[in-house]
Amino acid sequence: MQRRLVWGVFTLRLRPEYPVCGDLGLEGEGTAPRRSVLGSLRLMSLHLRVDRPSDGVVLLTLDNPAQRNAMSDEMTASWVEAVDELAGDRSVRAVVVTGEGSAFCSGGNTSWIASEPDASVDRLRTRMIAFYRAWLSIRRLEVPTIAAVNGPAIGAGLCVALACDLRYAASGAKLGAPFVKLGMHPGMAATHLLPEVVGEAHARDLLLTGRVVDAEEALRLGMVSRVMPAETFLDDVLEVAAGIAATAPVPSRYTTLALRTGGHRDLESALQWEALAQPVTLATEDLQEGIAAAQERRAPRFTGR
């Protein structure tokens, strides 16, 4: 059974597999939603903005600056809805995630944990695993995802960035997973994502000390691919995303999937994948267009066919 939040005459459906939304299942009047850039009507004011800054590029902005973009219940529900829509939209070729204001994301909203000191382990586990899966659903997307870390990315907020295929940091940004300093075990797949990105030794150092690093150290650790000037940061990242969106979408998707979760486990697995995936792309119209464009010294016009 679906729960729903009725906002004016429009309904945001909350799926039961994401029960983290707590008591949002109420009815009442409110502000009507704006038309979604994805082409359908949906609520756009629940701590998440969705924009299309250029062809094929979608920008998701975590929009809860008063709490440094903490993962509120409202933001979580909006995130799930946005990912659901993007997963079925074949016009999307790259997705960028960033934060409104001075922070990328300060992590989960732990106030509900502190307010339930007598909650059972089973109840807490049920809520947390739904919360993790809601945010890590970004890995359902088969297009390149980019975390534009404009400011502090802390705890679960860092994990969302780590779940993306690419990470760029603004100069001055801070990144860390200080779970142990808060008296809790790491969550949001931190014990998988951090070793996957920076290696086991650096992951142990960061998770066991709980220390937060600046953008330059994050670059040295391999946590981010580039550090860009804060003044032009989002424009610079969106330019990268536009460049990715301009490539042929079929090989872009296949390459994204091949590299996700650390790539293939051994050489033979890589060869077997590539021996199948490359012929798939050789049979596309986009291959002919790419070759013709190179010969004619012009920009290719890829259609995804």
Backbone torsions as a table, in degrees:
resi	resn	phi	psi	omega
1	MET	NA	133.0	179.5
2	GLN	-89.3	139.2	168.5
3	ARG	-90.4	160.3	179.6
4	ARG	-147.1	151.0	173.7
5	LEU	-110.5	114.1	178.8
6	VAL	-90.9	122.8	-176.9
7	TRP	-123.3	100.1	-170.6
8	GLY	67.5	-124.9	179.4
9	VAL	-103.3	6.0	-177.9
10	PHE	-108.8	147.4	-174.1
11	THR	-118.8	128.7	170.5
12	LEU	-100.4	116.4	-176.7
13	ARG	-88.7	130.8	-179.2
14	LEU	-106.8	116.0	-174.3
15	ARG	-75.1	142.3	-176.0
16	PRO	-64.7	-22.2	179.2
17	GLU	-74.1	-6.8	175.9
18	TYR	-120.5	68.8	-173.6
19	PRO	-75.6	2.7	-176.5
20	VAL	-60.2	-14.3	-173.8
21	CYS	-75.3	-1.7	171.7
22	GLY	58.1	-121.2	-172.7
23	ASP	-96.4	27.1	179.6
24	LEU	-71.8	-10.8	-174.6
25	GLY	-79.6	61.1	179.9
26	LEU	-125.5	165.8	-179.5
27	GLU	-117.0	141.5	178.6
28	GLY	179.9	176.7	-178.4
29	GLU	-91.0	154.6	178.2
30	GLY	-168.1	-165.0	-179.3
31	THR	-76.7	132.5	178.9
32	ALA	-69.8	147.5	-178.0
33	PRO	-73.7	155.6	171.2
34	ARG	-82.9	165.3	178.1
35	ARG	-70.7	129.1	-179.3
36	SER	-67.7	142.7	174.5
37	VAL	-67.0	-12.9	178.9
38	LEU	-85.4	-2.1	171.7
39	GLY	103.8	-1.2	178.8
40	SER	-131.4	162.5	179.5
41	LEU	-79.9	129.0	175.6
42	ARG	-158.6	160.6	-177.5
43	LEU	-69.2	128.4	-174.8
44	MET	-116.3	9.6	-173.2
45	SER	-111.8	11.3	-176.2
46	LEU	-96.9	60.9	172.1
47	HIS	66.1	20.3	176.3
48	LEU	-149.1	131.2	174.5
49	ARG	-110.9	142.3	178.5
50	VAL	-124.2	121.9	-178.5
51	ASP	-133.5	159.3	173.0
52	ARG	-119.0	91.9	-176.7
53	PRO	-72.9	-21.9	178.2
54	SER	-158.8	171.2	-176.7
55	ASP	-57.2	124.7	175.1
56	GLY	82.5	-7.1	-176.4
57	VAL	-107.2	130.1	174.8
58	VAL	-114.9	133.7	178.4
59	LEU	-111.4	118.5	174.7
60	LEU	-101.3	120.1	-178.9
61	THR	-113.2	116.1	174.7
62	LEU	-68.6	118.7	-165.8
63	ASP	-124.0	69.3	175.8
64	ASN	-138.9	56.6	-169.9
65	PRO	-62.6	-26.7	179.6
66	ALA	-62.0	-26.4	177.2
67	GLN	-114.3	27.5	179.8
68	ARG	53.1	40.0	176.8
69	ASN	59.4	37.8	173.2
70	ALA	-62.4	152.6	-174.6
71	MET	-80.4	82.3	178.7
72	SER	-70.3	165.2	174.8
73	ASP	-58.7	-41.1	-179.9
74	GLU	-63.6	-43.4	179.6
75	MET	-64.3	-40.4	-179.6
76	THR	-62.2	-45.0	178.6
77	ALA	-62.8	-42.1	179.3
78	SER	-65.7	-37.7	178.8
79	TRP	-61.3	-46.9	179.8
80	VAL	-60.5	-44.9	179.2
81	GLU	-62.1	-42.4	-178.9
82	ALA	-64.9	-45.2	179.6
83	VAL	-62.6	-40.3	177.2
84	ASP	-57.2	-45.0	-179.2
85	GLU	-67.7	-44.2	-178.0
86	LEU	-64.6	-36.1	-177.8
87	ALA	-61.7	-27.4	-178.9
88	GLY	-101.4	6.4	-176.3
89	ASP	-103.5	104.5	-175.9
90	ARG	-74.0	-9.1	177.3
91	SER	-80.7	-12.7	-179.4
92	VAL	-79.2	129.0	-179.1
93	ARG	-121.5	-14.2	175.6
94	ALA	-159.8	145.1	-179.8
95	VAL	-127.0	129.2	178.0
96	VAL	-111.4	135.6	177.3
97	VAL	-117.3	129.5	177.1
98	THR	-145.2	179.0	-179.1
99	GLY	-117.8	148.4	175.7
100	GLU	-79.1	141.9	177.3
101	GLY	79.2	-144.7	-170.9
102	SER	-91.1	-5.2	-176.9
103	ALA	-121.6	151.1	169.3
104	PHE	-79.5	-63.7	176.7
105	CYS	-165.4	129.0	-178.6
106	SER	-88.6	5.3	175.7
107	GLY	102.2	-165.4	-177.6
108	GLY	-72.2	153.3	175.1
109	ASN	-84.4	100.6	-173.5
110	THR	-87.9	6.3	-177.2
111	SER	-61.4	-33.7	-179.5
112	TRP	-68.6	-29.1	177.1
113	ILE	-68.9	-46.2	180.0
114	ALA	-63.9	-27.6	-177.5
115	SER	-84.0	-4.8	-179.3
116	GLU	-125.8	62.6	-176.8
117	PRO	-63.9	-20.3	-178.0
118	ASP	-101.4	6.9	-179.8
119	ALA	-64.0	143.3	-179.7
120	SER	-74.2	156.6	177.2
121	VAL	-59.1	-40.5	-178.5
122	ASP	-63.1	-41.8	178.6
123	ARG	-63.9	-45.1	-179.8
124	LEU	-64.6	-40.7	179.9
125	ARG	-62.7	-42.6	-179.8
126	THR	-60.1	-43.0	179.7
127	ARG	-69.0	-41.9	-174.9
128	MET	-68.9	-42.0	-177.0
129	ILE	-67.4	-33.6	174.7
130	ALA	-66.8	-39.8	178.0
131	PHE	-62.2	-47.9	178.6
132	TYR	-58.3	-49.3	-175.3
133	ARG	-66.0	-32.7	178.0
134	ALA	-60.8	-48.6	-175.8
135	TRP	-76.5	-36.1	-179.7
136	LEU	-78.3	0.4	175.0
137	SER	-62.2	-13.4	176.8
138	ILE	-58.6	-23.0	178.0
139	ARG	-76.1	-4.6	171.9
140	ARG	-71.3	-25.4	-176.4
141	LEU	-71.7	132.6	-176.6
142	GLU	-96.3	13.6	175.9
143	VAL	-109.2	159.6	178.1
144	PRO	-59.3	132.5	176.7
145	THR	-112.8	140.4	-173.6
146	ILE	-128.0	125.5	172.5
147	ALA	-92.4	116.6	176.0
148	ALA	-97.6	91.6	-172.0
149	VAL	-81.5	92.8	-174.5
150	ASN	-83.0	-13.8	-178.5
151	GLY	-165.1	-159.7	-177.2
152	PRO	-52.0	129.7	173.0
153	ALA	-120.9	104.7	-167.3
154	ILE	-124.2	138.0	174.1
155	GLY	59.8	-125.3	179.5
156	ALA	-61.3	-27.7	176.3
157	GLY	-64.1	-40.7	175.2
158	LEU	-63.4	-39.5	-177.5
159	CYS	-63.6	-36.4	176.2
160	VAL	-63.3	-40.2	176.2
161	ALA	-63.8	-41.9	179.7
162	LEU	-65.5	-27.9	179.3
163	ALA	-73.4	-15.6	177.5
164	CYS	-78.2	159.7	-178.0
165	ASP	-73.8	-34.1	-179.7
166	LEU	-131.4	148.8	177.1
167	ARG	-135.6	128.3	173.6
168	TYR	-122.6	142.4	-177.9
169	ALA	-119.9	142.4	172.4
170	ALA	-78.1	145.6	175.6
171	SER	-55.7	130.1	-178.4
172	GLY	96.5	-9.0	179.1
173	ALA	-68.4	152.5	177.0
174	LYS	-120.4	141.1	-178.7
175	LEU	-135.5	137.4	179.0
176	GLY	-176.3	165.7	179.7
177	ALA	-130.2	71.7	-173.6
178	PRO	-83.5	42.6	-177.9
179	PHE	-57.1	-46.5	-174.9
180	VAL	-64.0	-25.6	178.5
181	LYS	-75.0	-14.9	176.7
182	LEU	-98.7	1.5	178.9
183	GLY	83.1	23.8	-179.2
184	MET	-134.6	156.7	174.7
185	HIS	-71.9	147.9	175.8
186	PRO	-56.2	150.5	178.1
187	GLY	-136.2	-169.3	-179.3
188	MET	53.9	37.7	177.8
189	ALA	62.5	26.2	179.7
190	ALA	-59.2	-36.4	-177.3
191	THR	-74.8	-8.0	171.6
192	HIS	-103.8	-47.9	-173.1
193	LEU	-67.3	-42.6	-176.9
194	LEU	-66.9	-48.0	174.2
195	PRO	-59.8	-35.5	179.5
196	GLU	-62.0	-36.8	-175.3
197	VAL	-88.2	-45.7	-172.5
198	VAL	-109.4	-5.4	-177.3
199	GLY	93.6	160.2	-172.8
200	GLU	-65.9	-41.2	-176.1
201	ALA	-63.8	-48.9	179.6
202	HIS	-66.5	-36.4	179.1
203	ALA	-63.3	-42.4	177.9
204	ARG	-60.9	-44.2	179.8
205	ASP	-59.1	-47.0	-175.6
206	LEU	-71.8	-40.0	-176.5
207	LEU	-78.1	-35.3	-177.8
208	LEU	-80.2	-30.2	177.3
209	THR	-90.3	-26.1	-176.5
210	GLY	71.6	16.3	-175.6
211	ARG	-76.0	152.4	179.1
212	VAL	-105.9	136.3	-176.8
213	VAL	-112.2	156.5	175.8
214	ASP	-85.7	174.4	-174.6
215	ALA	-60.5	-38.7	-177.6
216	GLU	-66.7	-41.4	177.0
217	GLU	-69.1	-37.5	176.5
218	ALA	-58.6	-37.5	177.3
219	LEU	-65.2	-43.8	179.4
220	ARG	-64.2	-34.6	179.9
221	LEU	-76.7	-13.5	-175.6
222	GLY	85.9	11.1	-179.9
223	MET	-71.4	-32.4	175.4
224	VAL	-127.6	158.2	-178.6
225	SER	-89.6	-30.8	-179.8
226	ARG	-148.9	153.2	168.8
227	VAL	-113.1	127.7	-175.3
228	MET	-119.7	155.5	179.5
229	PRO	-58.5	136.2	-177.8
230	ALA	-62.9	-32.2	-174.2
231	GLU	-64.5	-34.0	-177.2
232	THR	-119.7	20.0	-167.3
233	PHE	-57.6	-56.6	-174.5
234	LEU	-64.3	-40.2	177.4
235	ASP	-60.1	-40.7	-179.8
236	ASP	-64.8	-43.0	179.8
237	VAL	-66.8	-41.5	179.4
238	LEU	-64.8	-30.2	175.5
239	GLU	-66.1	-40.9	175.5
240	VAL	-61.6	-45.4	-179.3
241	ALA	-61.6	-40.3	178.5
242	ALA	-63.8	-37.0	176.7
243	GLY	-64.2	-40.2	176.7
244	ILE	-65.8	-43.0	-178.7
245	ALA	-64.3	-22.9	-179.6
246	ALA	-82.1	-9.8	178.2
247	THR	-79.7	169.1	-179.0
248	ALA	-65.0	124.7	-172.4
249	PRO	-67.8	-32.8	-178.7
250	VAL	-66.3	-54.0	176.8
251	PRO	-65.0	-28.2	177.1
252	SER	-63.2	-44.7	178.8
253	ARG	-64.9	-46.6	-178.6
254	TYR	-62.6	-40.2	179.5
255	THR	-67.1	-39.7	176.7
256	THR	-58.7	-46.6	-179.8
257	LEU	-66.6	-36.8	-179.8
258	ALA	-64.9	-35.7	-175.8
259	LEU	-89.3	-18.1	-176.5
260	ARG	-65.9	148.3	-176.1
261	THR	59.3	35.5	171.5
262	GLY	87.5	8.6	178.3
263	GLY	80.1	-169.0	-176.6
264	HIS	-76.5	150.0	-171.8
265	ARG	-72.9	-22.2	179.2
266	ASP	-156.4	173.1	-176.6
267	LEU	-60.6	-44.6	-177.0
268	GLU	-63.4	-39.3	177.5
269	SER	-61.9	-40.3	178.1
270	ALA	-64.3	-43.1	-179.9
271	LEU	-63.5	-41.9	-179.1
272	GLN	-64.5	-43.3	178.4
273	TRP	-62.3	-50.0	-175.2
274	GLU	-67.2	-32.8	179.4
275	ALA	-67.3	-19.9	175.3
276	LEU	-97.7	-45.3	-174.7
277	ALA	-68.5	-39.1	-178.6
278	GLN	-66.3	-43.2	174.5
279	PRO	-59.9	-32.8	175.7
280	VAL	-58.2	-45.4	-179.0
281	THR	-73.2	-28.2	177.8
282	LEU	-67.7	-20.4	-178.7
283	ALA	-91.2	5.7	-176.2
284	THR	-92.8	156.0	172.3
285	GLU	-65.0	-30.4	-179.6
286	ASP	-62.7	-32.1	176.2
287	LEU	-61.2	-46.7	179.3
288	GLN	-62.0	-39.9	178.2
289	GLU	-64.9	-42.0	179.9
290	GLY	-62.5	-42.6	179.2
291	ILE	-66.3	-44.3	179.6
292	ALA	-62.4	-42.6	180.0
293	ALA	-63.4	-39.7	178.6
294	ALA	-64.5	-41.4	-179.9
295	GLN	-68.0	-35.3	-178.6
296	GLU	-90.2	-0.8	178.1
297	ARG	55.0	53.2	176.3
298	ARG	-136.1	167.8	177.4
299	ALA	-73.6	135.0	179.1
300	PRO	-71.8	154.6	175.5
301	ARG	-119.4	90.2	-175.6
302	PHE	-83.6	140.8	-178.1
303	THR	-115.8	-8.5	-177.5
304	GLY	85.7	14.2	177.9
305	ARG	-115.7	NA	NA
